Amino acid sequence: MKPFFPNETERRGARARLRELVRENSVRFGRFQLASGGESHYYLDLRRTTTHPEGAYLTSLLLLDRLRDAWPDAAGGPSLGADPIAGALAALSHLHGEPLRTF
């Protein structure tokens, strides 16, 4: 299987950019009431990054790169959080010539 990144510098750049997107879109500071009744001073909603166009692309590209040496038959997860990632994984793996079924 061909690599998803031409070199380690490109891979590191993608990780760094994804971290920036998480900080910009998914991390909130303030006072938040938790479902348990407790309180938190920050809130992390990664769906705001995985549904962002560039965030979905980078998340999927980095996941596919990580899976390359142990390619699964399919990939998926709980509905809502995993749905946008699964869709992007399917599309990007197809474009890369290694279609991955998702659920």
C-alpha positions, -999 to 999 in steps of 0.1 A, spaced: 0 0 0 14 34 -9 20 59 19 -5 86 26 22 111 33 53 116 11 75 121 41 76 126 79 76 164 76 43 163 58 28 140 84 40 163 112 26 193 94 -8 176 91 -8 167 128 1 203 138 -26 218 116 -52 194 130 -42 204 166 -47 241 155 -82 233 142 -91 215 175 -79 245 195 -98 269 172 -130 250 168 -135 224 196 -120 237 229 -141 262 249 -132 277 283 -157 289 308 -182 274 332 -200 243 320 -225 222 338 -219 185 332 -246 158 328 -233 143 360 -242 175 378 -205 185 382 -189 215 368 -160 220 343 -140 250 333 -135 237 298 -156 219 272 -142 198 243 -165 190 213 -144 173 187 -175 171 163 -168 208 156 -135 197 141 -145 164 125 -173 181 107 -151 210 95 -140 205 59 -103 207 66 -107 189 99 -126 160 84 -99 157 57 -69 158 81 -86 135 107 -93 109 80 -59 112 63 -41 107 96 -64 78 106 -58 61 72 -21 66 76 -22 50 111 -42 21 98 -20 15 68 1 -13 84 -29 -31 98 -56 -24 72 -90 -34 86 -119 -49 66 -141 -20 77 -141 10 101 -168 27 121 -180 37 155 -210 50 175 -234 71 154 -232 109 156 -195 112 165 -182 86 141 -205 93 112 -186 123 97 -153 105 102 -165 73 86 -178 91 56 -146 110 51 -126 78 56 -146 60 29 -142 89 4 -105 95 10 -95 59 10 -114 55 -23 -95 85 -38 -62 69 -26 -70 37 -44 -75 16 -12 -113 17 -6 -122 11 30 -158 1 39 -173 20 67 -204 16 89 
